[in-house]
Amino acid sequence: ELSLHAIAQKLGVNASYLSQQFNREVGKSLPEYIATCRVAEAKKLLRSSAGLPVGQVAAAVGFSDVNYFAKVFKKHTGQTRTGFRAGQ
C-alpha cells in the first residue's frame, strides 16, 4: 500500500511529521505527489497499450476505484481518459 500512513510506519515516523516535512521539501502533499506519479504512469500506459481497458490501467497504477481514477486523472490532465487516449 502506498499511502502517507504506510510510508510513515515504514520509516518509523509520525504521519503528521512526514506530511509536514514532505510538503516543506517538495511543495505539495504526499498524497498529491503520489497521485501525480500514478497519473503520469497511467498516461504512459494509455499511450502504449491502446487495447488495455481503463479499469486495468487504473488498477495497474494503484487505483482500486475506476471512478476515483477518472476524477483524479481529469484533475491532473484536464482531460478524460478516453479523450486523452483519442488525442494520441
C-alpha positions as CSV (number, residue, x, y, z in Angstrom):
1,E,0.0,0.0,0.0
2,L,1.3,3.4,-0.9
3,S,-0.1,5.9,1.5
4,L,1.1,8.6,3.9
5,H,0.4,6.3,6.9
6,A,2.0,3.3,5.4
7,I,5.2,5.2,4.4
8,A,5.4,6.9,7.8
9,Q,5.1,3.5,9.5
10,K,7.9,2.0,7.3
11,L,10.1,5.0,8.2
12,G,9.2,4.9,11.8
13,V,8.0,8.5,12.0
14,N,4.7,10.2,12.8
15,A,2.5,10.7,9.7
16,S,1.9,14.3,10.6
17,Y,5.6,15.0,10.8
18,L,6.2,13.2,7.5
19,S,3.4,15.1,5.8
20,Q,4.8,18.5,7.0
21,Q,8.4,17.7,6.0
22,F,7.4,16.3,2.6
23,N,5.2,19.4,1.9
24,R,8.1,21.7,3.0
25,E,10.6,19.9,0.8
26,V,8.5,19.1,-2.3
27,G,5.9,21.8,-2.2
28,K,2.9,19.5,-2.3
29,S,1.3,17.0,0.0
30,L,2.5,13.4,-0.2
31,P,-0.9,12.1,-1.3
32,E,-1.0,14.7,-4.1
33,Y,2.5,13.7,-5.2
34,I,1.6,10.0,-5.2
35,A,-1.5,10.9,-7.4
36,T,0.7,12.9,-9.8
37,C,3.1,9.9,-10.2
38,R,0.2,7.5,-10.7
39,V,-1.4,9.7,-13.3
40,A,1.9,10.1,-15.1
41,E,2.3,6.3,-15.2
42,A,-1.3,5.9,-16.4
43,K,-0.7,8.3,-19.2
44,K,2.2,6.1,-20.3
45,L,0.0,3.0,-20.2
46,L,-2.8,4.7,-22.1
47,R,-0.4,5.8,-24.8
48,S,1.4,2.5,-25.2
49,S,-1.4,0.0,-24.6
50,A,-4.4,1.2,-26.6
51,G,-6.2,-2.1,-26.1
52,L,-5.8,-2.2,-22.4
53,P,-9.1,-1.5,-20.6
54,V,-9.2,1.6,-18.5
55,G,-10.0,-0.4,-15.4
56,Q,-6.8,-2.4,-15.9
57,V,-4.8,0.8,-16.3
58,A,-6.3,2.2,-13.1
59,A,-5.5,-1.0,-11.2
60,A,-2.0,-1.1,-12.6
61,V,-1.2,2.3,-11.3
62,G,-2.7,1.8,-7.9
63,F,-6.3,2.9,-8.1
64,S,-8.9,0.4,-6.9
65,D,-11.8,2.6,-7.9
66,V,-12.2,3.4,-11.6
67,N,-14.5,6.3,-10.9
68,Y,-12.0,7.9,-8.5
69,F,-9.2,7.3,-11.1
70,A,-11.3,9.1,-13.6
71,K,-11.7,12.1,-11.3
72,V,-8.0,12.3,-10.4
73,F,-6.9,11.8,-14.0
74,K,-9.2,14.7,-15.2
75,K,-8.0,16.9,-12.3
76,H,-4.3,16.4,-13.2
77,T,-4.6,16.4,-17.0
78,G,-7.7,18.4,-17.8
79,Q,-8.9,15.6,-20.0
80,T,-10.9,12.4,-19.6
81,R,-9.0,9.2,-20.0
82,T,-10.9,8.5,-23.3
83,G,-10.2,12.0,-24.6
84,F,-6.5,11.6,-23.7
85,R,-6.3,8.3,-25.4
86,A,-8.1,9.6,-28.5
87,G,-5.7,12.6,-28.7
88,Q,-2.7,10.4,-29.1
